[in-house]
Amino acid sequence: MKSVALAIDERSPRGIATGIARMITTGDLAPGDRLPTVRDLAVDLGVSPATVSHAWQTLASAGLIISRGRSGSFVRSTPREWLPRRYRDLGAAQEARLDLSLGTPDPELLPTLGPALSRVSARADTASYQQLPDIPELHDLMRSTWPSPVESITVTNGALDAIDRVLATIARFGDRVVVENPTFPPFMDLLEQYGLEPVPVGVDEEGMIPRELAAALGAGPTMVVLQPRAHNPTGASMTRDRAHELATLLHRSRAADRAIVLEDDHSGAISSSPDVTIATWLPERVRHVTSFSKSHGPDLRIGALGGPRALVDRVVARRLLGPGWTSRMMQAMLYELLTDSQSAAQVAAAGERYAQRQRELAAAVQAAGGFLRPGDGVNAWLRVDDERSAIVQLAAAGIRVAPGAPFQLGEPGGYVRVTVGLVRDDVAAVGAALAAAARA
């Protein structure tokens, strides 16, 4: 193992933390390696033990090291083995003054559940195995608000459950699947689980880049997976013109003339962009997924899948052999939330608030000499000179962000994902910290 002291150029707490973070990135320090004691490293560097201790605290806040009391401090091993690989790569939760790594909605902006709960208890049927999987009133409401005419809809346990069901139903081992790059890490975990080959396509502020999709279609993929709104991690939303352009490419492609499009509209009602779908032009080839987790609460675990009846029926039949159906009581609660005027107003206000936070933080970063493109939904994608150094510097300021590497295919560029939707106050200070970290 390379000497830790020799790898440290700057002998401030931040410089020490940055030097060790780079050793972890390059592999000079491996998971499980024991670090020098605070006292020994302080002697080697000619600094006070307090200086090294502050650096250790920063590294621990960034999720890079862990203290085991008298046994010493160690490079953190891969945490929580029960998580899929790229979930683990996002890092274990650590205490931070402001955690912007989660990609979750602001709990304060979710609609109040009490009134809906009181109404549901008087009408929910929880005693039958034989009823339809979806309660009719929720099914009809979803059909009336779907972004394009659709043959069939079914309720699922969130958006990722719907995507998993479609992959299990359609994909075959070795198939090629076009995905956005960057993209939501669990998509890549799912493709790996099913033995599918990802074909990356870049994303700009309007969605998938057409020329890159055209090249990817030449590889003969069987499926294209994309996020039409509030793309995670970049916050990009597909315009209607871009959707039409992508649909045209798919329609004209001979190598991918049967490729299915799987759309994940995970942010739904809190998105500030129009509800756009490629199904407007290619209805028979699109499977559209929507979710209510960001708008109404992640623990509701409700999403919906819409597409050709033959596919949806196969998904419903397969679910009956496993989870059976999404709790009808939870479906009834969601229906109450969707049809109650007060709840609807709360969700609409949340969407406006997220859009405002995106604009305000982007302006604050720019005022501090950096650049952050305001996105749609709760996330934004910050370009940084050095990902690990940026994470360490932000941790020193009490701010946690998600590393960019788990979101990327191929050689990762320097990015971090920022959950802008959780920035309630101190916007100028957060913006200045992000701008400084981008240059770290």
C-alpha positions as CSV (number, residue, x, y, z in Angstrom):
1,M,0.0,0.0,0.0
2,K,1.3,3.4,-1.0
3,S,2.3,5.6,2.0
4,V,-0.7,7.8,3.0
5,A,1.5,10.7,4.0
6,L,3.3,10.8,0.6
7,A,-0.1,11.1,-1.2
8,I,-1.1,14.2,0.7
9,D,-0.1,17.5,-0.9
10,E,-2.0,20.0,1.2
11,R,-1.9,19.6,5.0
12,S,-5.2,21.2,5.9
13,P,-8.2,19.0,6.9
14,R,-9.7,19.3,3.4
15,G,-6.3,18.6,1.7
16,I,-5.8,15.5,3.8
17,A,-9.3,14.2,3.2
18,T,-9.0,14.9,-0.6
19,G,-5.6,13.1,-0.8
20,I,-7.0,10.0,0.9
21,A,-10.2,10.1,-1.2
22,R,-8.0,10.0,-4.3
23,M,-6.1,7.0,-3.0
24,I,-9.4,5.2,-2.5
25,T,-10.5,6.1,-6.1
26,T,-7.2,4.9,-7.7
27,G,-7.2,1.7,-5.6
28,D,-4.1,2.5,-3.6
29,L,-6.4,2.1,-0.6
30,A,-8.8,-0.8,-1.0
31,P,-12.1,-1.6,0.9
32,G,-11.2,-2.8,4.3
33,D,-7.7,-1.3,4.5
34,R,-6.8,0.1,7.9
35,L,-5.8,3.7,7.9
36,P,-2.9,5.1,10.0
37,T,-3.9,6.3,13.4
38,V,-4.7,10.0,13.8
39,R,-1.6,10.5,15.9
40,D,0.8,8.6,13.6
41,L,-0.4,10.5,10.5
42,A,-0.2,13.8,12.4
43,V,3.4,13.1,13.2
44,D,4.2,12.1,9.6
45,L,2.6,15.2,8.2
46,G,3.8,17.6,10.9
47,V,0.3,18.8,11.8
48,S,-1.9,18.6,14.9
49,P,-4.0,15.5,15.7
50,A,-7.0,17.7,15.6
51,T,-6.3,18.5,11.9
52,V,-6.2,14.8,11.0
53,S,-9.3,14.2,13.1
54,H,-11.2,16.8,11.2
55,A,-10.2,15.1,7.9
56,W,-11.3,11.7,9.2
57,Q,-14.7,13.2,10.1
58,T,-15.1,14.6,6.6
59,L,-14.2,11.2,5.0
60,A,-16.7,9.5,7.3
61,S,-19.4,12.0,6.4
62,A,-18.7,11.3,2.7
63,G,-19.2,7.6,3.3
64,L,-15.6,6.7,2.5
65,I,-14.2,5.4,5.8
66,I,-15.6,3.9,9.0
67,S,-14.3,4.1,12.5
68,R,-14.3,0.9,14.6
69,G,-13.3,2.4,17.9
70,R,-10.0,1.2,19.3
71,S,-9.5,-1.1,16.3
72,G,-8.9,2.0,14.2
73,S,-10.4,3.6,11.0
74,F,-10.9,1.6,7.8
75,V,-11.8,2.2,4.2
76,R,-15.5,1.4,4.0
77,S,-16.3,-1.9,2.4
78,T,-19.3,-2.3,0.1
79,P,-22.3,-1.7,2.4
80,R,-25.6,-3.5,2.7
81,E,-25.2,-6.6,0.6
82,W,-28.9,-7.0,0.2
83,L,-29.0,-4.0,-2.1
84,P,-28.5,-4.3,-5.8
85,R,-24.9,-3.4,-6.8
86,R,-25.5,0.1,-8.2
87,Y,-27.7,1.0,-5.2
88,R,-24.8,0.0,-3.0
89,D,-22.5,2.2,-5.2
90,L,-24.6,5.2,-4.3
91,G,-23.2,4.9,-0.8
92,A,-24.5,4.2,2.6
93,A,-26.5,6.9,4.4
94,Q,-24.4,9.0,6.6
95,E,-25.3,11.9,8.9
96,A,-25.1,15.2,7.1
97,R,-26.4,18.7,7.8
98,L,-28.1,18.6,4.4
99,D,-28.6,15.2,2.6
100,L,-29.0,15.9,-1.1
101,S,-28.1,12.4,-2.2
102,L,-31.5,10.6,-1.8
103,G,-33.5,11.4,-4.9
104,T,-36.6,11.5,-2.8
105,P,-39.5,14.0,-2.6
106,D,-39.6,16.5,0.3
107,P,-41.8,15.0,3.0
108,E,-43.1,18.4,3.8
109,L,-44.5,18.7,0.2
110,L,-46.5,15.4,0.2
111,P,-50.3,15.6,0.6
112,T,-51.9,15.0,4.0
113,L,-53.0,11.4,4.4
114,G,-55.4,11.7,7.3
115,P,-58.6,12.7,5.5
116,A,-58.0,10.0,2.8
117,L,-57.4,7.4,5.5
118,S,-60.6,8.2,7.3
119,R,-62.7,7.9,4.1
120,V,-61.0,4.6,2.9
121,S,-61.7,2.7,6.2
122,A,-65.4,3.0,5.6
123,R,-65.4,1.5,2.0
124,A,-62.3,-0.7,1.4
125,D,-62.8,-4.4,0.7
126,T,-59.9,-6.3,2.2
127,A,-61.4,-9.8,2.5
128,S,-61.5,-11.1,-1.1
129,Y,-59.0,-13.1,-3.3
130,Q,-61.3,-13.1,-6.3
131,Q,-62.0,-9.5,-7.0
132,L,-60.3,-7.7,-9.9
133,P,-56.7,-6.7,-9.1
134,D,-57.4,-3.0,-9.7
135,I,-60.3,-1.2,-8.1
136,P,-62.5,0.0,-11.0
137,E,-62.7,3.7,-10.0
138,L,-58.9,4.1,-9.9
139,H,-58.5,2.2,-13.1
140,D,-61.1,4.4,-14.9
141,L,-59.4,7.6,-13.5
142,M,-56.0,6.5,-14.7
143,R,-57.4,5.7,-18.1
144,S,-59.0,9.2,-18.4
145,T,-55.7,10.9,-17.5
146,W,-53.3,8.6,-19.5
147,P,-51.1,10.7,-21.9
148,S,-52.5,8.9,-25.0
149,P,-55.3,6.3,-25.8
150,V,-54.3,2.9,-24.4
151,E,-55.8,-0.6,-24.7
152,S,-55.2,-1.7,-21.1
153,I,-53.9,-0.5,-17.8
154,T,-52.9,-2.3,-14.6
155,V,-51.7,-1.1,-11.2
156,T,-48.3,-2.1,-10.0
157,N,-46.1,-1.8,-6.9
158,G,-44.4,1.3,-8.1
159,A,-42.7,2.2,-11.4
160,L,-39.7,-0.2,-11.0
161,D,-42.1,-3.1,-10.4
162,A,-43.8,-2.4,-13.7
163,I,-40.5,-2.1,-15.6
164,D,-39.3,-5.4,-14.1
165,R,-42.5,-7.1,-15.1
166,V,-42.2,-5.9,-18.7
167,L,-38.6,-7.0,-18.9
168,A,-39.5,-10.4,-17.6
169,T,-42.3,-10.7,-20.1
170,I,-40.6,-9.5,-23.2
171,A,-36.8,-9.7,-23.0
172,R,-34.7,-12.7,-23.7
173,F,-31.2,-13.5,-22.5
174,G,-28.6,-11.7,-24.6
175,D,-31.1,-9.1,-26.1
176,R,-29.8,-5.6,-26.6
177,V,-31.6,-2.8,-24.8
178,V,-31.1,0.9,-25.5
179,V,-30.9,3.0,-22.3
180,E,-30.1,6.6,-21.6
181,N,-26.6,7.5,-20.5
182,P,-26.7,8.6,-17.7
183,T,-29.6,6.7,-16.4
184,F,-31.3,5.4,-13.2
185,P,-28.9,2.8,-11.7
186,P,-31.5,0.1,-10.9
187,F,-32.3,0.0,-14.7
188,M,-28.7,-1.3,-15.2
189,D,-29.0,-3.7,-12.3
190,L,-32.2,-5.1,-13.9
191,L,-30.6,-5.5,-17.3
192,E,-27.7,-7.3,-15.7
193,Q,-30.1,-9.6,-13.8
194,Y,-31.8,-10.6,-17.0
195,G,-28.6,-11.0,-19.0
196,L,-29.4,-8.1,-21.3
197,E,-26.8,-5.9,-23.1
198,P,-27.2,-2.2,-22.5
199,V,-26.7,0.1,-25.5
200,P,-26.1,3.6,-24.2
201,V,-27.5,6.8,-25.8
202,G,-26.7,10.3,-24.6
203,V,-29.2,12.7,-23.2
204,D,-29.4,16.5,-23.6
205,E,-31.9,19.0,-22.2
206,E,-34.7,17.6,-24.4
207,G,-34.2,13.9,-23.9
208,M,-32.4,11.2,-25.9
209,I,-30.1,12.6,-28.5
210,P,-31.6,11.5,-31.9
211,R,-28.3,10.9,-33.8
212,E,-27.1,8.6,-31.0
213,L,-30.4,6.7,-30.9
214,A,-30.2,6.3,-34.7
215,A,-26.8,4.7,-34.3
216,A,-28.0,2.5,-31.4
217,L,-31.0,1.2,-33.4
218,G,-28.5,-0.1,-35.9
219,A,-27.4,-2.7,-33.3
220,G,-30.9,-4.3,-33.5
221,P,-32.2,-3.7,-29.9
222,T,-35.4,-5.3,-28.8
223,M,-36.3,-2.5,-26.4
224,V,-35.7,1.2,-25.7
225,V,-36.0,2.3,-22.1
226,L,-36.3,6.0,-21.5
227,Q,-37.6,8.6,-19.0
228,P,-39.9,11.1,-20.7
229,R,-40.0,13.6,-17.9
230,A,-37.8,14.7,-14.9
231,H,-35.0,12.4,-16.1
232,N,-33.1,10.9,-13.2
233,P,-30.3,12.1,-12.8
234,T,-30.2,15.1,-15.1
235,G,-33.7,16.5,-14.7
236,A,-34.2,16.7,-18.5
237,S,-37.7,16.4,-20.0
238,M,-38.5,15.3,-23.5
239,T,-40.2,17.8,-25.7
240,R,-43.1,16.9,-28.0
241,D,-40.8,17.7,-31.0
242,R,-38.1,15.4,-29.7
243,A,-40.6,12.6,-29.0
244,H,-41.8,12.9,-32.6
245,E,-38.3,12.8,-33.9
246,L,-37.5,9.7,-31.8
247,A,-40.7,8.0,-32.9
248,T,-39.8,8.7,-36.6
249,L,-36.4,7.1,-36.1
250,L,-38.0,4.0,-34.5
251,H,-40.6,3.8,-37.3
252,R,-38.0,3.9,-40.1
253,S,-35.4,1.6,-38.5
254,R,-35.1,-1.7,-40.3
255,A,-32.7,-3.2,-37.7
256,A,-35.1,-2.4,-34.8
257,D,-38.4,-2.6,-36.6
258,R,-39.9,-4.5,-33.7
259,A,-38.2,-2.7,-30.8
260,I,-40.5,-1.9,-27.9
261,V,-40.4,1.5,-26.1
262,L,-40.6,1.4,-22.3
263,E,-41.3,4.8,-20.8
264,D,-40.8,5.5,-17.1
265,D,-42.7,8.7,-16.1
266,H,-41.7,8.3,-12.5
267,S,-42.3,11.9,-11.3
268,G,-45.8,12.2,-12.7
269,A,-47.8,15.0,-11.2
270,I,-44.9,17.0,-9.7
271,S,-43.2,17.4,-13.1
272,S,-43.3,20.9,-14.5
273,S,-43.2,19.6,-18.1
274,P,-46.1,18.4,-20.3
275,D,-46.9,14.7,-20.3
276,V,-45.3,13.5,-23.5
277,T,-45.3,10.0,-24.9
278,I,-44.0,8.3,-28.0
279,A,-47.2,6.3,-28.0
280,T,-48.8,9.4,-29.6
281,W,-47.2,8.2,-32.9
282,L,-46.4,4.5,-32.1
283,P,-49.2,3.2,-29.8
284,E,-48.7,-0.4,-30.5
285,R,-44.9,-0.3,-29.6
286,V,-45.0,1.7,-26.4
287,R,-45.4,0.5,-22.8
288,H,-45.9,3.5,-20.6
289,V,-45.3,3.5,-16.9
290,T,-46.3,6.2,-14.4
291,S,-45.8,6.4,-10.7
292,F,-47.3,8.3,-7.7
293,S,-44.3,7.9,-5.4
294,K,-42.8,11.3,-5.9
295,S,-46.1,13.1,-5.9
296,H,-48.0,11.3,-3.2
297,G,-45.5,9.3,-1.2
298,P,-42.9,6.6,-1.8
299,D,-44.4,4.2,0.7
300,L,-47.7,4.0,-1.2
301,R,-45.8,1.8,-3.6
302,I,-48.2,2.5,-6.5
303,G,-47.5,2.8,-10.1
304,A,-49.3,1.8,-13.3
305,L,-48.5,0.1,-16.6
306,G,-50.3,0.8,-19.8
307,G,-50.0,-0.7,-23.2
308,P,-51.4,-3.4,-25.5
309,R,-53.9,-5.7,-23.8
310,A,-52.0,-8.9,-24.6
311,L,-48.9,-7.7,-22.7
312,V,-50.8,-6.2,-19.7
313,D,-52.9,-9.4,-19.3
314,R,-49.7,-11.4,-19.2
315,V,-48.3,-9.1,-16.5
316,V,-51.5,-9.4,-14.5
317,A,-51.5,-13.2,-14.7
318,R,-47.9,-13.5,-13.6
319,R,-48.4,-11.2,-10.6
320,L,-51.3,-13.3,-9.5
321,L,-48.7,-16.1,-8.9
322,G,-46.6,-13.9,-6.8
323,P,-47.7,-10.8,-4.9
324,G,-51.2,-11.2,-6.4
325,W,-52.1,-7.5,-6.7
326,T,-51.3,-4.1,-5.2
327,S,-53.2,-3.6,-2.0
328,R,-56.8,-2.5,-2.8
329,M,-56.8,-0.5,0.4
330,M,-53.8,1.5,-0.9
331,Q,-55.4,1.8,-4.3
332,A,-58.5,3.2,-2.6
333,M,-56.3,5.7,-0.6
334,L,-54.6,6.9,-3.8
335,Y,-58.0,7.3,-5.5
336,E,-59.2,9.5,-2.6
337,L,-56.0,11.6,-2.8
338,L,-56.3,12.0,-6.6
339,T,-60.0,13.1,-6.4
340,D,-59.9,15.3,-3.2
341,S,-59.6,18.9,-4.1
342,Q,-57.4,19.8,-1.2
343,S,-54.9,16.9,-1.9
344,A,-54.8,17.8,-5.6
345,A,-54.0,21.4,-4.6
346,Q,-51.2,20.3,-2.4
347,V,-49.6,18.2,-5.1
348,A,-49.9,21.0,-7.6
349,A,-48.3,23.4,-5.1
350,A,-45.5,20.9,-4.6
351,G,-44.8,20.8,-8.3
352,E,-44.5,24.6,-8.4
353,R,-42.3,24.6,-5.3
354,Y,-39.9,22.0,-6.8
355,A,-39.7,24.1,-10.0
356,Q,-38.9,27.2,-8.0
357,R,-36.2,25.4,-6.0
358,Q,-34.6,24.3,-9.3
359,R,-34.5,27.9,-10.6
360,E,-33.3,29.3,-7.3
361,L,-30.5,26.9,-6.7
362,A,-29.3,27.1,-10.4
363,A,-29.2,30.9,-10.0
364,A,-27.3,30.6,-6.7
365,V,-24.6,28.3,-8.3
366,Q,-24.2,30.8,-11.2
367,A,-23.9,33.7,-8.8
368,A,-21.0,31.8,-7.1
369,G,-19.2,31.4,-10.4
370,G,-20.5,27.9,-11.3
371,F,-23.1,26.4,-13.6
372,L,-26.1,24.1,-12.8
373,R,-28.8,23.6,-15.4
374,P,-32.2,23.8,-13.7
375,G,-34.0,20.5,-14.2
376,D,-37.5,19.1,-13.9
377,G,-38.6,17.2,-10.8
378,V,-36.4,16.8,-7.8
379,N,-32.9,16.2,-9.2
380,A,-30.1,18.0,-11.1
381,W,-26.8,16.9,-12.6
382,L,-23.7,18.9,-11.6
383,R,-20.5,18.8,-13.6
384,V,-17.4,18.6,-11.4
385,D,-13.7,18.5,-12.1
386,D,-13.2,15.6,-9.8
387,E,-16.1,13.5,-8.5
388,R,-14.4,12.2,-5.3
389,S,-12.9,15.5,-4.4
390,A,-16.3,17.3,-4.9
391,I,-18.0,14.7,-2.6
392,V,-15.4,15.1,0.1
393,Q,-15.4,18.9,-0.1
394,L,-19.2,19.0,0.2
395,A,-19.2,16.5,3.1
396,A,-16.8,18.9,4.9
397,A,-19.5,21.6,4.4
398,G,-22.1,19.2,5.8
399,I,-23.7,18.5,2.4
400,R,-24.1,15.0,1.0
401,V,-24.7,14.4,-2.7
402,A,-24.8,11.2,-4.8
403,P,-21.8,10.1,-6.8
404,G,-22.2,10.3,-10.5
405,A,-20.4,7.1,-11.5
406,P,-23.3,4.6,-10.7
407,F,-25.6,6.5,-13.1
408,Q,-23.2,6.1,-16.1
409,L,-22.3,3.5,-18.6
410,G,-18.8,3.2,-19.9
411,E,-16.1,5.5,-18.7
412,P,-17.8,7.8,-16.2
413,G,-17.4,11.5,-16.5
414,G,-17.1,13.9,-13.6
415,Y,-20.7,14.5,-12.2
416,V,-22.7,14.3,-9.0
417,R,-26.4,14.2,-8.6
418,V,-28.0,16.8,-6.4
419,T,-31.5,16.4,-5.0
420,V,-32.5,20.0,-5.5
421,G,-36.0,19.3,-4.2
422,L,-34.8,19.0,-0.7
423,V,-33.1,22.4,-0.6
424,R,-35.6,24.4,1.5
425,D,-33.5,27.3,2.7
426,D,-29.9,28.6,2.8
427,V,-30.0,28.5,-1.0
428,A,-27.1,31.0,-1.5
429,A,-24.9,29.0,0.8
430,V,-25.7,25.7,-0.8
431,G,-25.2,27.2,-4.3
432,A,-21.8,28.5,-3.3
433,A,-20.7,25.2,-1.8
434,L,-21.8,23.4,-5.0
435,A,-19.9,25.9,-7.2
436,A,-16.7,25.5,-5.1
437,A,-17.0,21.7,-5.1
438,A,-17.3,21.6,-8.9
439,R,-13.9,23.2,-9.1
440,A,-12.3,21.0,-6.4
